[in-house]
Amino acid sequence: MSLVLALACAAVQLLLAMVRPGTLGFGDVTCTLMMGIAVGWFGVEAVLVWWMLMGLLGLVMLGVQKRRGGDSIPFAPAIVLAAVIVVLARAL
């Protein structure tokens, strides 16, 4: 089940990357696949929380970057940090 959820998450990220070129890179898609395997181990609910947390962290990072004068951010740190938070929360 974990692999199926991870592949589904990566497929969604890949679709987003193809629809809006330049917003997500293949590294983000690959990172989502790897983190999705870990988060998917804890079930669908964990994956949904992970996605919401990824979006929230991404928005925070984007806001911080815009204040600093930049226009783009790497999304992989948000993917990884959200995964770590969800896995630790579910494991404890």
C-alpha positions in Angstrom: 0.0 0.0 0.0 2.9 2.3 0.8 4.3 2.0 -2.7 0.9 2.6 -4.3 0.4 5.8 -2.3 3.9 7.0 -3.1 3.5 6.4 -6.8 0.1 8.2 -6.7 1.7 11.2 -5.0 4.6 11.3 -7.4 2.2 11.0 -10.3 0.2 14.0 -9.1 3.5 16.0 -8.6 4.6 15.0 -12.1 1.2 16.1 -13.5 1.6 19.5 -11.8 5.1 19.8 -13.1 4.0 19.1 -16.6 0.9 21.5 -16.5 3.0 24.4 -15.1 6.6 24.0 -16.4 9.1 25.7 -14.2 7.1 25.4 -11.0 8.2 21.9 -9.9 11.3 20.1 -11.1 11.9 16.4 -11.5 13.9 16.4 -8.2 10.7 17.4 -6.4 8.8 14.6 -8.1 11.6 12.1 -7.1 11.7 13.5 -3.6 7.9 13.1 -3.3 8.2 9.5 -4.4 10.9 8.7 -1.8 9.1 10.5 1.1 5.8 9.0 0.0 7.1 5.5 0.6 7.9 6.5 4.2 4.7 8.4 4.8 2.5 5.9 3.0 3.6 3.3 5.5 1.3 5.0 8.0 -1.8 5.0 5.7 -3.9 7.3 3.6 -4.7 9.7 6.5 -1.0 10.3 7.0 -0.5 11.0 3.3 -3.4 13.6 3.3 -1.9 15.3 6.3 1.5 15.3 4.7 0.1 16.9 1.5 -1.6 19.7 3.5 1.5 20.2 5.6 3.7 20.4 2.4 1.4 23.1 1.0 1.5 25.1 4.2 5.2 24.8 4.6 5.7 25.7 0.9 3.5 28.8 1.4 5.5 29.9 4.4 8.8 29.3 2.6 7.5 31.3 -0.4 6.4 34.2 1.9 9.9 34.3 3.5 11.6 34.1 0.2 9.5 37.0 -1.3 10.4 39.1 1.7 14.0 38.5 1.0 13.6 39.6 -2.6 13.7 36.2 -4.3 11.0 34.8 -6.6 11.6 31.0 -6.5 12.2 28.4 -3.8 13.2 24.8 -3.7 10.2 22.7 -2.7 12.1 19.6 -1.6 12.8 21.0 1.9 9.1 21.4 2.4 8.5 17.9 1.2 11.1 16.4 3.5 10.2 18.5 6.5 6.5 17.7 6.2 7.3 14.0 5.8 9.5 14.0 8.9 6.9 15.8 11.0 4.1 13.4 9.9 6.2 10.3 10.4 7.4 11.4 13.9 3.9 12.4 14.9 2.5 9.0 13.8 5.3 7.0 15.2 5.0 8.6 18.7 
